[in-house]
Amino acid sequence: MQKRRLTRILAKMDKRDVEVLAADIQKIYTPLIVKEPGKTLAMVKMRDPVKQTLFYIGEVIVCEAAVEIDGVQGVAVLMGDDTEKTLDMAIIDAAINRCVFAGMDKLLNYEKEQNDALMRENAMHLKTMVCFESMDQEMPHDLAAFKKA
Amino acid sequence: MTYVAVSGGKEAIEASIKLLDFYKGGTEKDVEIEAIENKLSLLVDRVMGEAGLYSKTYAALAIKQCEGSMEEAVFLLRAYRSTLTRNYYTNVVNTSEMRIVRRISAAFKDIIGGQILGASYDYTHRLINFDLDKEKAAELRREVLDMLGAQEPEEISLCPRVSDELRKEGLIEQYAQDDKPPHDVTMSMLEFPADRSARLQTLARADTGFISGLAYSALRGFGQEHPTVGELRCGYVELCVPYPLDEQEEIYIGEVLLTEVECFNKADDKEQLKLAVGYGAVFGRNETKAISMAVIDRELDHGGPYPTQNEEFVLMHGDSLEMNGFISHLKLPHYVTFQSKLDAVRKTRA
């Protein structure tokens, strides 16, 4: 699984669920903390769609941590100030890099739940989609008509 | 003007600070941070935007600490931010991949992906709801969770930009992708003429009231013609940074809510063949600010005799911290300078 997908699942999980996954790893392995979890900033880089230039819109607070399991490193960077969850995510990352993580099926289940919740939220937003009915004679102000004109 | 340092008043200052607690202690009821985050979320968004720091919890804390003063809350967040290192830069955020929660166009009624009103006060009656005084937060929470659970899941699809279609038709100027590293106004002073990246960053952090007033002045006649909101979109974008152990991969660090606007103006090319576009993007749900930013962006591109078309005027006077700080300094002791002014008046009268 790609790191982006993996970290999205972990980041959206409740911290107690992440803690359970990390605790399972720690029953067998003793992770060595390489970088204590701590706060830092990440600058958000955007692309302006009008002139295609890059710009910074602002920063976010993130927590970062790094650990090692049997000499194999794992890292985590997570928005917010939850140092415990960040450390647990780094432990899981190290276990995955060390190929000893046994909770991939659980992660896929969490992902399914997360996507389902997002799609339910999306359904609420889609209910606010407008269906226009012109009360006057149609004017060429829809995009297709504009292009033809 | 010269300044002379004075000392004294230490005990009075301490008592003044203590008195702030007295003002906040007028009730036994507390305002919880989680409640501020969720029930005053538009205020939280505004503070985060003007501070240039996206952190809902810390913005809520700052609002609570300073009795809801915007300028103090922005000051607190900026001050805190200055104590942290910056170890990461996100990969470029692509707002075309935004998970939309609101999207409207004043230019076209039929747009690909549809017009989604989302949550908006635009269509509400502006009448005070006196029943809100009796609202039970726990019940409301249960109700919205039930409402969410009852939904039939709908696939999330990406919405193309309205401007993309016009660009394909050659009705809007096409620019090549420019990967020049952006100017960072938090690291280096603004220089004029300002780089476009410095302009956009400064406007994104600007005081909402300041840039809304400026945009209003442009619409009233101190600027170009009335622009049209081609698209206003509000939604969540994913933030990713390169994976520190393998830069070929990226990791998700979270998502932020943004409001983004593209305004269309009349053509400014000599042949009058293409529409001009202004751009605005801000943290959170802050539509007035995003629209104002787009209006001002276009005014600055156009140039002219009005304040909104003067880059130095616009970019140097809208930072919440700087403008409020400078105005605030007027209430600090100016005994010596005022005495000299008084002397001058007395001498003239004598």
Chai-1 contact restraints between the chains, C-beta under 6 A:
chainA,res_idxA,chainB,res_idxB,connection_type,confidence,min_distance_angstrom,max_distance_angstrom,comment,restraint_id
A,K3,B,Y243,contact,1.0,0.0,6.0,A-B,restraint_1
A,K3,B,E249,contact,1.0,0.0,6.0,A-B,restraint_2
A,K3,B,I251,contact,1.0,0.0,6.0,A-B,restraint_3
A,R4,B,E250,contact,1.0,0.0,6.0,A-B,restraint_4
A,R4,B,Y252,contact,1.0,0.0,6.0,A-B,restraint_5
A,T7,B,I251,contact,1.0,0.0,6.0,A-B,restraint_6
A,T7,B,Y252,contact,1.0,0.0,6.0,A-B,restraint_7
A,R8,B,Y252,contact,1.0,0.0,6.0,A-B,restraint_8
A,A11,B,Y252,contact,1.0,0.0,6.0,A-B,restraint_9
A,A11,B,G254,contact,1.0,0.0,6.0,A-B,restraint_10
A,K39,B,L84,contact,1.0,0.0,6.0,A-B,restraint_11
A,T40,B,L84,contact,1.0,0.0,6.0,A-B,restraint_12
A,T40,B,T85,contact,1.0,0.0,6.0,A-B,restraint_13
A,T40,B,N87,contact,1.0,0.0,6.0,A-B,restraint_14
A,L41,B,L84,contact,1.0,0.0,6.0,A-B,restraint_15
A,L41,B,R86,contact,1.0,0.0,6.0,A-B,restraint_16
A,A42,B,Y88,contact,1.0,0.0,6.0,A-B,restraint_17
A,A42,B,T90,contact,1.0,0.0,6.0,A-B,restraint_18
A,M43,B,Y89,contact,1.0,0.0,6.0,A-B,restraint_19
A,V44,B,T90,contact,1.0,0.0,6.0,A-B,restraint_20
A,K45,B,Y89,contact,1.0,0.0,6.0,A-B,restraint_21
A,K45,B,T90,contact,1.0,0.0,6.0,A-B,restraint_22
A,K45,B,V92,contact,1.0,0.0,6.0,A-B,restraint_23
A,M46,B,V93,contact,1.0,0.0,6.0,A-B,restraint_24
A,R47,B,V92,contact,1.0,0.0,6.0,A-B,restraint_25
A,D48,B,L200,contact,1.0,0.0,6.0,A-B,restraint_26
A,D48,B,Y279,contact,1.0,0.0,6.0,A-B,restraint_27
A,V50,B,V277,contact,1.0,0.0,6.0,A-B,restraint_28
A,V50,B,Y279,contact,1.0,0.0,6.0,A-B,restraint_29
A,K51,B,Y175,contact,1.0,0.0,6.0,A-B,restraint_30
A,Q52,B,Y175,contact,1.0,0.0,6.0,A-B,restraint_31
A,Q52,B,Q177,contact,1.0,0.0,6.0,A-B,restraint_32
A,Q52,B,D178,contact,1.0,0.0,6.0,A-B,restraint_33
A,T53,B,D178,contact,1.0,0.0,6.0,A-B,restraint_34
A,T53,B,R196,contact,1.0,0.0,6.0,A-B,restraint_35
A,T53,B,S197,contact,1.0,0.0,6.0,A-B,restraint_36
A,L54,B,P182,contact,1.0,0.0,6.0,A-B,restraint_37
A,F55,B,P182,contact,1.0,0.0,6.0,A-B,restraint_38
A,F55,B,S197,contact,1.0,0.0,6.0,A-B,restraint_39
A,F55,B,L200,contact,1.0,0.0,6.0,A-B,restraint_40
A,F55,B,Q201,contact,1.0,0.0,6.0,A-B,restraint_41
A,Y56,B,P182,contact,1.0,0.0,6.0,A-B,restraint_42
A,Y56,B,D184,contact,1.0,0.0,6.0,A-B,restraint_43
A,Y56,B,Q201,contact,1.0,0.0,6.0,A-B,restraint_44
A,I57,B,A204,contact,1.0,0.0,6.0,A-B,restraint_45
A,I57,B,A281,contact,1.0,0.0,6.0,A-B,restraint_46
A,G58,B,G52,contact,1.0,0.0,6.0,A-B,restraint_47
A,G58,B,Y54,contact,1.0,0.0,6.0,A-B,restraint_48
A,G58,B,F283,contact,1.0,0.0,6.0,A-B,restraint_49
A,E59,B,L53,contact,1.0,0.0,6.0,A-B,restraint_50
A,V60,B,Y54,contact,1.0,0.0,6.0,A-B,restraint_51
A,I61,B,S55,contact,1.0,0.0,6.0,A-B,restraint_52
A,V62,B,I253,contact,1.0,0.0,6.0,A-B,restraint_53
A,Q73,B,L245,contact,1.0,0.0,6.0,A-B,restraint_54
A,V75,B,P244,contact,1.0,0.0,6.0,A-B,restraint_55
A,V77,B,V241,contact,1.0,0.0,6.0,A-B,restraint_56
A,V77,B,I253,contact,1.0,0.0,6.0,A-B,restraint_57
A,L78,B,I253,contact,1.0,0.0,6.0,A-B,restraint_58
A,M79,B,I253,contact,1.0,0.0,6.0,A-B,restraint_59
A,M79,B,G254,contact,1.0,0.0,6.0,A-B,restraint_60
A,D116,B,P153,contact,1.0,0.0,6.0,A-B,restraint_61
A,M119,B,P153,contact,1.0,0.0,6.0,A-B,restraint_62
A,M119,B,E154,contact,1.0,0.0,6.0,A-B,restraint_63
A,R120,B,L148,contact,1.0,0.0,6.0,A-B,restraint_64
A,R120,B,Q151,contact,1.0,0.0,6.0,A-B,restraint_65
A,R120,B,P153,contact,1.0,0.0,6.0,A-B,restraint_66
A,N122,B,E154,contact,1.0,0.0,6.0,A-B,restraint_67
A,N122,B,I156,contact,1.0,0.0,6.0,A-B,restraint_68
A,A123,B,Q151,contact,1.0,0.0,6.0,A-B,restraint_69
A,A123,B,E152,contact,1.0,0.0,6.0,A-B,restraint_70
A,A123,B,E154,contact,1.0,0.0,6.0,A-B,restraint_71
A,M124,B,Q151,contact,1.0,0.0,6.0,A-B,restraint_72
A,H125,B,V101,contact,1.0,0.0,6.0,A-B,restraint_73
A,H125,B,I116,contact,1.0,0.0,6.0,A-B,restraint_74
A,H125,B,G118,contact,1.0,0.0,6.0,A-B,restraint_75
A,L126,B,E154,contact,1.0,0.0,6.0,A-B,restraint_76
A,T128,B,I116,contact,1.0,0.0,6.0,A-B,restraint_77
A,T128,B,L117,contact,1.0,0.0,6.0,A-B,restraint_78
A,T128,B,G118,contact,1.0,0.0,6.0,A-B,restraint_79
A,M129,B,G114,contact,1.0,0.0,6.0,A-B,restraint_80
A,M129,B,I116,contact,1.0,0.0,6.0,A-B,restraint_81
A,V130,B,Q115,contact,1.0,0.0,6.0,A-B,restraint_82
A,F132,B,K109,contact,1.0,0.0,6.0,A-B,restraint_83
A,D142,B,F108,contact,1.0,0.0,6.0,A-B,restraint_84
A,D142,B,K109,contact,1.0,0.0,6.0,A-B,restraint_85
A,D142,B,D110,contact,1.0,0.0,6.0,A-B,restraint_86
A,L143,B,F108,contact,1.0,0.0,6.0,A-B,restraint_87
A,L143,B,E165,contact,1.0,0.0,6.0,A-B,restraint_88
A,K147,B,E169,contact,1.0,0.0,6.0,A-B,restraint_89
